[in-house]
Amino acid sequence: MKINVKHSHGSYSVFVFEDQLAQHLKKSKLLKTKNLFVVIDSNVYKLHWKKLYEDLNRESSILNVYKFSAKEKNKSHTELIKILKSMFDNRCRRDTLLVSIGGGITGDISAMAASIFMRGIDYINIPTTLLSIVDSSVGGKTGINFNSGKNLVGTFYQPKAVFTDISFLYTLPERELQSGLGEVIKYSFIAPEKEKTFFHRSFNIIINKNYNNFIKIISKCVKIKSALVENDEREVTGSRKVLNFGHTFAHGIESASDHKIKHGEAVVFGIITSLFYSYREKLITAEYLFENLLDIQPAVVPFKKYYKLINPEIVFKSMLGDKKNNSSGISLVLINQSNEILVNYSGNKNGIIKSLIDMKVWVKESSGMFKKETVEK
Ligand SMILES: NC(=O)c1ccc[n+]([C@@H]2O[C@H](COP(=O)([O-])OP(=O)(O)OC[C@H]3O[C@@H](n4cnc5c(N)ncnc54)[C@H](O)[C@@H]3O)[C@@H](O)[C@H]2O)c1
């Protein structure tokens, strides 16, 4: 599967496949006679480097392999400087190709390094988590955390290509797969009406690791994201902002928990809170609210154990520093009865705290029963 993503300076392809990295790299000719600077997640290095080395080293030479410990606290200016320093120490030049291999944390920081090293060098992305495959590897947002705020410093910088090999997911810890599910749940709200059932079925497919169906699910997510980012590359006109559904809450929840709650998990809590907030604002009816909660309930089960870490007051404080905010205050992304995502919705403290409490109560009370047999073929 190949999906083309257009941007203001050209386009790039997202290749989605299973266990054919070498063939796809060769076919793309992007590595031919290139010097490579590899930034790789240190866990992925331990599990996959031997094979990756063979795949990368065929037509190019590797200047250095920078092993990066993928933690939110390392998505920092200190680590960014270390990567840049290593690029200089290893004699990277403007024609060096940076190869980023890992999840969203590795992708965000290494793409940022590529975007500012000598005013920008080419890079390719090989995402290895479900979250980075369905979301962060597409769209050209790079970044680091700053002053305990999420992604507050960054650039827009597009890759030369994205190589998505779903066989990396076989070694992904259970919790990380479920975190990726958080962004798939988000797509179920953004997707056109006719695809909603497909997405609702995909939740159990992912939970049950039915990998045969992953390429189809991933391709649908990437197509939705690429269409939105093509129309609004730098999140100016608005269409791209729908991708932030649940995310103002999510970033607050994630930061306030000191990242004990992972990004995709926080996105799920953020989406549920957005639904409650939309209900409080009378944008949706109680019936619509509970219909939607029921649709995502099977996927919420794995996250139940983390809701206790959420303290609404602290989350609210953390939300005050979100980069989506404008001069009129906290900017939320909500939903209305016609399934339209509403961006730039001005949020108030009372509604935010109450909706966070509603969310916690619902997550606690939701029976969350689902059975493998309910997976529809
Ligand atoms: N740029 C964007 O548009 C965008 C969009 C969404 C999220 N993000 C960012 O993405 C980040 C989250 O990314 P993530 O969920 O991929 O987390 P991550 O990069 O931290 O990876 C999760 C964990 O899985 C391990 N891992 C990665 N691949 C593995 C594999 N194949 N096998 C075994 N272990 C593996 C990592 O070592 C890490 O411990 C957040 O910082 C978020 O802000 C960015």
The ligand as an SDF file (V2000), in Angstrom:
LIG
                    3D

 44 48  0  0  0  0  0  0  0  0999 V2000
    4.2920   14.7510   15.4230 N   0  0  0  0  0  0  0  0  0  0  0  0
    3.0190   14.4460   15.5420 C   0  0  0  0  0  0  0  0  0  0  0  0
    2.1970   14.7840   14.6870 O   0  0  0  0  0  0  0  0  0  0  0  0
    2.5590   13.6360   16.7270 C   0  0  0  0  0  0  0  0  0  0  0  0
    1.2590   13.0970   16.7350 C   0  0  0  0  0  0  0  0  0  0  0  0
    0.8860   12.2930   17.8080 C   0  0  0  0  0  0  0  0  0  0  0  0
    1.7860   12.0460   18.8470 C   0  0  0  0  0  0  0  0  0  0  0  0
    3.0360   12.6130   18.8080 N   0  0  0  0  0  0  0  0  0  0  0  0
    3.9970   12.3530   19.8680 C   0  0  0  0  0  0  0  0  0  0  0  0
    4.3240   10.9670   19.8620 O   0  0  0  0  0  0  0  0  0  0  0  0
    4.8340   10.6300   21.1600 C   0  0  0  0  0  0  0  0  0  0  0  0
    4.3170    9.2540   21.5530 C   0  0  0  0  0  0  0  0  0  0  0  0
    4.8020    8.3260   20.6350 O   0  0  0  0  0  0  0  0  0  0  0  0
    4.7280    6.7480   20.9100 P   0  0  0  0  0  0  0  0  0  0  0  0
    3.4590    6.3940   21.5340 O   0  0  0  0  0  0  0  0  0  0  0  0
    5.1200    6.1180   19.6400 O   0  0  0  0  0  0  0  0  0  0  0  0
    5.7940    6.5550   22.0710 O   0  0  0  0  0  0  0  0  0  0  0  0
    7.3680    6.2470   22.1690 P   0  0  0  0  0  0  0  0  0  0  0  0
    8.1200    6.8200   21.0650 O   0  0  0  0  0  0  0  0  0  0  0  0
    7.7410    6.6210   23.5480 O   0  0  0  0  0  0  0  0  0  0  0  0
    7.4550    4.6770   22.1390 O   0  0  0  0  0  0  0  0  0  0  0  0
    6.8240    3.9490   23.1450 C   0  0  0  0  0  0  0  0  0  0  0  0
    7.7120    2.8910   23.7900 C   0  0  0  0  0  0  0  0  0  0  0  0
    7.7510    1.7640   22.9130 O   0  0  0  0  0  0  0  0  0  0  0  0
    9.1200    1.3670   22.6960 C   0  0  0  0  0  0  0  0  0  0  0  0
    9.1430    0.8340   21.3270 N   0  0  0  0  0  0  0  0  0  0  0  0
    9.0270    1.5350   20.1780 C   0  0  0  0  0  0  0  0  0  0  0  0
    8.9240    0.6970   19.1370 N   0  0  0  0  0  0  0  0  0  0  0  0
    9.0190   -0.5570   19.6210 C   0  0  0  0  0  0  0  0  0  0  0  0
    8.9730   -1.8530   19.0370 C   0  0  0  0  0  0  0  0  0  0  0  0
    8.7240   -2.0240   17.7410 N   0  0  0  0  0  0  0  0  0  0  0  0
    9.1350   -2.9230   19.8480 N   0  0  0  0  0  0  0  0  0  0  0  0
    9.3290   -2.7520   21.1820 C   0  0  0  0  0  0  0  0  0  0  0  0
    9.3420   -1.5650   21.8080 N   0  0  0  0  0  0  0  0  0  0  0  0
    9.1800   -0.4700   21.0230 C   0  0  0  0  0  0  0  0  0  0  0  0
    9.9200    2.5950   22.9560 C   0  0  0  0  0  0  0  0  0  0  0  0
   11.2260    2.2830   23.3420 O   0  0  0  0  0  0  0  0  0  0  0  0
    9.1460    3.2700   24.0770 C   0  0  0  0  0  0  0  0  0  0  0  0
    9.5080    2.7100   25.2990 O   0  0  0  0  0  0  0  0  0  0  0  0
    4.3970   11.7290   22.0920 C   0  0  0  0  0  0  0  0  0  0  0  0
    5.5200   12.4680   22.4950 O   0  0  0  0  0  0  0  0  0  0  0  0
    3.4710   12.5880   21.2600 C   0  0  0  0  0  0  0  0  0  0  0  0
    3.5200   13.9300   21.6240 O   0  0  0  0  0  0  0  0  0  0  0  0
    3.4330   13.3900   17.7640 C   0  0  0  0  0  0  0  0  0  0  0  0
  1  2  1  0
  2  3  2  0
  2  4  1  0
  4  5  1  0
  4 44  2  0
  5  6  2  0
  6  7  1  0
  7  8  2  0
  8  9  1  0
  8 44  1  0
  9 10  1  0
  9 42  1  0
 10 11  1  0
 11 12  1  0
 11 40  1  0
 12 13  1  0
 13 14  1  0
 14 15  2  0
 14 16  1  0
 14 17  1  0
 17 18  1  0
 18 19  2  0
 18 20  1  0
 18 21  1  0
 21 22  1  0
 22 23  1  0
 23 24  1  0
 23 38  1  0
 24 25  1  0
 25 26  1  0
 25 36  1  0
 26 27  1  0
 26 35  1  0
 27 28  2  0
 28 29  1  0
 29 30  1  0
 29 35  2  0
 30 31  1  0
 30 32  2  0
 32 33  1  0
 33 34  2  0
 34 35  1  0
 36 37  1  0
 36 38  1  0
 38 39  1  0
 40 41  1  0
 40 42  1  0
 42 43  1  0
M  CHG  2   8   1  16  -1
M  END
$$$$
